[in-house]
Amino acid sequence: MLNAANTQGIYLNVPSTDWVLLKELIRKFGWQAETREHLLERFVKSRSQKDLLSDEEIMEEVNAVRYGK
């Protein structure tokens, strides 16, 4: 069983023709695999639906981080 404390997350670009082989190796080693779409979907589902920011608040945050304003 995988433990988050002793795993390393990576991102690979794998040719579609090799995906079947890689999935088989992942299964045999007991690893876990997610596509970029699955990661995004999991992230979106984990976000709170309350306390949404307004457009102005988003732009203030972007300016503060990007431009130090």
N, C-alpha and C positions, 0 to 999 in steps of 0.2 A: 504494500500500500504506500502511496506517495504521501510524504509529509512536507507541508509548505516550508518548513524550516530547513530542509535539506534538498530543495529543488532549485533549479535555475531555469527561469523562463527565457525562451529564445524565440526569434521570428525567422522563419526560413521561406525563401521563395523556391518552390519546387515545381519543376515542369509537370504539367497535368499527366503526362505519360508515366511519370515515376510515383505519382501520388498513391496508387494502389500498393506498390511495394513498400513505401514509407508507412502507410497505415498498417500493413501487416507487421512490420518491425515494431511499431508503436504498441500494437496489441500484444506481441510476444514478450516485450520487455515490461509491459504493465505501465507504460507511460500514458500521458494524457495529451491530446491534440485538440486545438481549436483553430478554426479559420478566423481571419480578420473580421468577417461578418459576425461570427459567433461571439467574439470578444466585444465588439461594439454593441451587439444586442444585449449581452450580459451587463455591460456598463449602463446602458440606457435603462434597463429594468431596475438596476440598483439605485438609481437616482430618486430623490424625494420628489413627490409631485406638488408639495407645498412650498411656500416661500420662494416662488419664482421671481427672478430679477426682471426689472423693466429694461427696455432698450437703453435708456440713459445710464442705468447702473452698470450694464454690461460695457458700454463704451467708456465709462469712468474707470472701470477695472482694467480694460485693455490699455487705455492711455497710461494708467499708473504703472502697469507692468512693463509695457513696451517702451514708454517714453519717460518714465519716472515723474509723471505729472500728477 
